[in-house]
Amino acid sequence: MGIVKISDQMHENLRIASGALSRSINAQAEHWLRIGLLAETNPDLNYSDLCQLLLRGETGQGPLRLTPVKGEALHDA
């Protein structure tokens, strides 16, 4: 585990989002980090598709996919 320094404004955004979504600030930050990582490595996928990738990783169907996937592959599985 490490320490990540973020701006006061980003911390405030995390605080607000975490409260609205019933997550801890750390859990919210980790969610945004995962979504951002997936978005950068899969620029053709939308938010819903990225969430499907996360759900598959959390349900034992594999880890986070760090290589691009085709959108059709998400819907075929």
TABELDA-V334969 format. One record per pair of residues at least 24 apart in sequence whose ideal C-beta (glycine too) atoms are under 6 Angstrom apart, sorted by sequence separation. I is the first residue (numbers start at 1). J is the second residue. D is the distance in whole Angstrom. If there is no record, write none. Layout:
# TABELDA-V334969
[[I & J & D] [I & J & D]]
This chain:
# TABELDA-V334969
[[41 & 66 & 5] [49 & 74 & 5] [42 & 68 & 5] [45 & 71 & 6]]
